[in-house]
């Protein structure tokens, strides 16, 4: 991973060991300064050692501190150019004007999508898309907010003729997973990657030979550990939008990337499906006055 570093560090910081967490806190506190610092200087500010900083780098997929510094410099430069600094990280107070709240939301969501795109593994997206195109059946599992995301992705797939089903109920998810076979795909969506119902469904699907895919903000989570392929999302919590709610836009973005890749691979069939479905519902549209 050479980009999207700050988003991943912010998301996974609470689950890191204390020594690594201190390094992450120093980096998030002033990413630009961290990009300029030597490994010794950063270690001193974090109350740790250069060896701990190196372990931190490797935990996030970097070969060493030099590669991390390049990624931080790239991200902080991009953020400055885009003018994200003012809104990102600002809390919305109960007395803030609506225009201020909207500015904070827009900045946070813009940064969220950029972070998600930066850390997205394109090879994994391609492998998931290939598997969905070849699948006899695609099962999408999520609970609560992630369940809504699963339902939306099901609608996108069905619109272009891909046989997809979403399941938000544990019993339905397990039953559908039991009917999968080799060559089928099961996608589990969970922000923290710890939702038992989603994990159980993917285990059941895997037991019948289906390819399992995790969509989660935490690359080191139980759901990610049991899946064949993992698509990571960024998450930036703001006031009133915590946890899974903060990850919805990035989940939709990742799955939209898969959807576009599927549509590219089925270009002729997709265009035909669009024409037929548009024609089918045309009579239900009200004429312009």
NORNORCOR-V866964 format. One record per residue. N is the residue number from 1. SS is DSSP state (alpha for helix, beta for strand, coil for the rest). PHI is phi in degrees with one decimal (999 if undefined). Layout:
n->N ss->SS phi->PHI
n->N ss->SS phi->PHI
This chain:
n->1 ss->coil phi->999
n->2 ss->coil phi->-115.1
n->3 ss->coil phi->-150.1
n->4 ss->coil phi->72.3
n->5 ss->alpha phi->-65.6
n->6 ss->alpha phi->-62.7
n->7 ss->alpha phi->-62.4
n->8 ss->alpha phi->-68.0
n->9 ss->alpha phi->-62.0
n->10 ss->alpha phi->-62.5
n->11 ss->alpha phi->-69.1
n->12 ss->alpha phi->-94.5
n->13 ss->alpha phi->-53.5
n->14 ss->alpha phi->-60.5
n->15 ss->alpha phi->-92.3
n->16 ss->coil phi->-81.2
n->17 ss->coil phi->-58.0
n->18 ss->alpha phi->-55.6
n->19 ss->alpha phi->-62.8
n->20 ss->alpha phi->-71.0
n->21 ss->alpha phi->-63.8
n->22 ss->alpha phi->-62.7
n->23 ss->alpha phi->-62.1
n->24 ss->alpha phi->-62.0
n->25 ss->alpha phi->-64.5
n->26 ss->alpha phi->-65.2
n->27 ss->alpha phi->-64.5
n->28 ss->alpha phi->-68.2
n->29 ss->alpha phi->-64.1
n->30 ss->coil phi->-156.1
n->31 ss->alpha phi->-59.2
n->32 ss->alpha phi->-65.7
n->33 ss->alpha phi->-66.3
n->34 ss->alpha phi->-62.0
n->35 ss->alpha phi->-65.5
n->36 ss->alpha phi->-92.4
n->37 ss->coil phi->-81.1
n->38 ss->coil phi->-77.5
n->39 ss->alpha phi->-63.8
n->40 ss->alpha phi->-68.6
n->41 ss->alpha phi->-63.8
n->42 ss->alpha phi->-65.0
n->43 ss->alpha phi->-61.2
n->44 ss->alpha phi->-64.5
n->45 ss->alpha phi->-66.3
n->46 ss->coil phi->-90.8
n->47 ss->coil phi->65.7
n->48 ss->coil phi->-132.9
n->49 ss->coil phi->-123.4
n->50 ss->alpha phi->-56.2
n->51 ss->alpha phi->-63.1
n->52 ss->alpha phi->-67.5
n->53 ss->alpha phi->-61.8
n->54 ss->alpha phi->-63.8
n->55 ss->alpha phi->-62.5
n->56 ss->alpha phi->-60.6
n->57 ss->alpha phi->-58.8
n->58 ss->alpha phi->-69.1
n->59 ss->alpha phi->-63.2
n->60 ss->coil phi->-106.1
n->61 ss->coil phi->88.8
n->62 ss->coil phi->-94.2
n->63 ss->coil phi->-72.6
n->64 ss->coil phi->-178.9
n->65 ss->alpha phi->-67.6
n->66 ss->alpha phi->-59.6
n->67 ss->alpha phi->-67.4
n->68 ss->alpha phi->-62.9
n->69 ss->alpha phi->-60.4
n->70 ss->alpha phi->-62.9
n->71 ss->alpha phi->-63.5
n->72 ss->alpha phi->-65.7
n->73 ss->alpha phi->-62.9
n->74 ss->alpha phi->-64.4
n->75 ss->alpha phi->-67.4
n->76 ss->alpha phi->-67.1
n->77 ss->alpha phi->-65.6
n->78 ss->alpha phi->-65.7
n->79 ss->alpha phi->-65.0
n->80 ss->alpha phi->-64.6
n->81 ss->alpha phi->-65.2
n->82 ss->alpha phi->-81.6
n->83 ss->coil phi->73.6
n->84 ss->coil phi->-81.8
n->85 ss->coil phi->-54.8
n->86 ss->coil phi->-65.1
n->87 ss->coil phi->-95.7
n->88 ss->coil phi->-68.3
n->89 ss->coil phi->89.3
n->90 ss->coil phi->-79.2
n->91 ss->coil phi->-86.7
n->92 ss->coil phi->-89.7
n->93 ss->coil phi->-90.5
n->94 ss->coil phi->-63.9
n->95 ss->coil phi->-106.2
n->96 ss->coil phi->-66.2
n->97 ss->coil phi->-61.6
n->98 ss->alpha phi->-60.9
n->99 ss->alpha phi->-65.5
n->100 ss->alpha phi->-68.3
n->101 ss->alpha phi->-61.1
n->102 ss->alpha phi->-66.1
n->103 ss->alpha phi->-62.5
n->104 ss->alpha phi->-63.7
n->105 ss->alpha phi->-61.1
n->106 ss->alpha phi->-63.8
n->107 ss->alpha phi->-65.1
n->108 ss->alpha phi->-64.9
n->109 ss->alpha phi->-69.8
n->110 ss->alpha phi->-61.9
n->111 ss->alpha phi->-65.2
n->112 ss->alpha phi->-59.5
n->113 ss->alpha phi->-66.7
n->114 ss->alpha phi->-62.6
n->115 ss->alpha phi->-62.5
n->116 ss->alpha phi->-63.5
n->117 ss->alpha phi->-63.3
n->118 ss->alpha phi->-66.7
n->119 ss->alpha phi->-95.1
n->120 ss->coil phi->-68.3
n->121 ss->coil phi->-85.5
n->122 ss->alpha phi->-67.5
n->123 ss->alpha phi->-63.0
n->124 ss->alpha phi->-67.4
n->125 ss->alpha phi->-56.8
n->126 ss->alpha phi->-63.7
n->127 ss->alpha phi->-66.2
n->128 ss->alpha phi->-65.4
n->129 ss->alpha phi->-61.7
n->130 ss->alpha phi->-59.2
n->131 ss->alpha phi->-67.2
n->132 ss->alpha phi->-66.3
n->133 ss->alpha phi->-60.8
n->134 ss->alpha phi->-86.3
n->135 ss->coil phi->-73.1
n->136 ss->coil phi->-78.1
n->137 ss->coil phi->-152.6
n->138 ss->beta phi->-121.3
n->139 ss->beta phi->-107.3
n->140 ss->beta phi->-118.1
n->141 ss->beta phi->-122.8
n->142 ss->beta phi->-159.7
n->143 ss->coil phi->-123.6
n->144 ss->coil phi->59.1
n->145 ss->alpha phi->-59.6
n->146 ss->alpha phi->-65.1
n->147 ss->alpha phi->-66.0
n->148 ss->alpha phi->-63.7
n->149 ss->alpha phi->-64.4
n->150 ss->alpha phi->-60.0
n->151 ss->alpha phi->-64.6
n->152 ss->alpha phi->-65.3
n->153 ss->alpha phi->-68.2
n->154 ss->alpha phi->-57.7
n->155 ss->alpha phi->-61.5
n->156 ss->alpha phi->-64.0
n->157 ss->alpha phi->-65.8
n->158 ss->alpha phi->-62.5
n->159 ss->alpha phi->-62.4
n->160 ss->coil phi->-109.6
n->161 ss->coil phi->83.8
n->162 ss->coil phi->-92.3
n->163 ss->coil phi->-73.5
n->164 ss->beta phi->-115.6
n->165 ss->beta phi->-133.5
n->166 ss->beta phi->-110.7
n->167 ss->beta phi->-138.7
n->168 ss->coil phi->-108.8
n->169 ss->coil phi->-97.1
n->170 ss->alpha phi->-59.9
n->171 ss->alpha phi->-67.7
n->172 ss->alpha phi->-64.0
n->173 ss->alpha phi->-62.1
n->174 ss->alpha phi->-66.2
n->175 ss->alpha phi->-65.5
n->176 ss->alpha phi->-65.6
n->177 ss->alpha phi->-64.8
n->178 ss->alpha phi->-68.1
n->179 ss->coil phi->-93.6
n->180 ss->coil phi->-75.5
n->181 ss->coil phi->-142.7
n->182 ss->coil phi->-53.4
n->183 ss->coil phi->97.9
n->184 ss->coil phi->-82.9
n->185 ss->beta phi->-131.8
n->186 ss->beta phi->-122.4
n->187 ss->beta phi->-112.1
n->188 ss->beta phi->-106.5
n->189 ss->beta phi->-114.6
n->190 ss->coil phi->-157.6
n->191 ss->coil phi->-55.2
n->192 ss->coil phi->-87.7
n->193 ss->coil phi->72.1
n->194 ss->coil phi->-129.3
n->195 ss->coil phi->-79.0
n->196 ss->alpha phi->-59.0
n->197 ss->alpha phi->-61.5
n->198 ss->alpha phi->-68.6
n->199 ss->alpha phi->-62.9
n->200 ss->alpha phi->-62.2
n->201 ss->alpha phi->-64.2
n->202 ss->alpha phi->-69.0
n->203 ss->alpha phi->-63.3
n->204 ss->alpha phi->-62.6
n->205 ss->alpha phi->-62.7
n->206 ss->alpha phi->-62.5
n->207 ss->alpha phi->-63.0
n->208 ss->coil phi->-102.9
n->209 ss->coil phi->92.1
n->210 ss->coil phi->-76.5
n->211 ss->beta phi->-75.3
n->212 ss->beta phi->-109.7
n->213 ss->beta phi->-128.6
n->214 ss->beta phi->-104.9
n->215 ss->beta phi->-116.9
n->216 ss->beta phi->-152.6
n->217 ss->coil phi->-82.8
n->218 ss->coil phi->-118.2
n->219 ss->coil phi->-66.7
n->220 ss->coil phi->-109.3
n->221 ss->coil phi->-138.1
n->222 ss->alpha phi->-56.6
n->223 ss->alpha phi->-65.2
n->224 ss->alpha phi->-63.5
n->225 ss->alpha phi->-64.4
n->226 ss->alpha phi->-92.6
n->227 ss->coil phi->-83.6
n->228 ss->coil phi->-72.5
n->229 ss->beta phi->-131.3
n->230 ss->beta phi->-128.4
n->231 ss->beta phi->-113.4
n->232 ss->beta phi->-94.3
n->233 ss->coil phi->-117.5
n->234 ss->coil phi->-90.1
n->235 ss->coil phi->-146.7
n->236 ss->coil phi->-125.7
n->237 ss->coil phi->-75.8
n->238 ss->beta phi->-127.6
n->239 ss->coil phi->-53.8
n->240 ss->coil phi->75.2
n->241 ss->beta phi->-129.7
n->242 ss->coil phi->-110.1
n->243 ss->coil phi->52.8
n->244 ss->alpha phi->-60.5
n->245 ss->alpha phi->-62.4
n->246 ss->alpha phi->-72.5
n->247 ss->alpha phi->-97.2
n->248 ss->alpha phi->-57.7
n->249 ss->alpha phi->-62.5
n->250 ss->alpha phi->-71.8
n->251 ss->alpha phi->-62.0
n->252 ss->alpha phi->-63.0
n->253 ss->alpha phi->-64.3
n->254 ss->alpha phi->-61.9
n->255 ss->alpha phi->-70.9
n->256 ss->alpha phi->-65.4
n->257 ss->alpha phi->-62.6
n->258 ss->alpha phi->-65.1
n->259 ss->alpha phi->-58.5
n->260 ss->alpha phi->-62.4
n->261 ss->alpha phi->-63.9
n->262 ss->alpha phi->-65.3
n->263 ss->alpha phi->-62.2
n->264 ss->alpha phi->-62.8
n->265 ss->alpha phi->-75.5
n->266 ss->coil phi->-125.1
n->267 ss->alpha phi->-54.5
n->268 ss->alpha phi->-64.2
n->269 ss->alpha phi->-64.8
n->270 ss->alpha phi->-65.9
n->271 ss->alpha phi->-63.1
n->272 ss->alpha phi->-64.2
n->273 ss->alpha phi->-64.2
n->274 ss->alpha phi->-60.6
n->275 ss->alpha phi->-61.7
n->276 ss->alpha phi->-67.8
n->277 ss->alpha phi->-72.1
n->278 ss->alpha phi->-63.0
n->279 ss->alpha phi->-63.9
n->280 ss->alpha phi->-65.4
n->281 ss->alpha phi->-102.3
n->282 ss->alpha phi->-58.8
n->283 ss->alpha phi->-67.7
n->284 ss->alpha phi->-94.7
n->285 ss->coil phi->-92.6
n->286 ss->coil phi->-78.9
n->287 ss->coil phi->-65.1
n->288 ss->coil phi->-67.6
n->289 ss->coil phi->-80.0
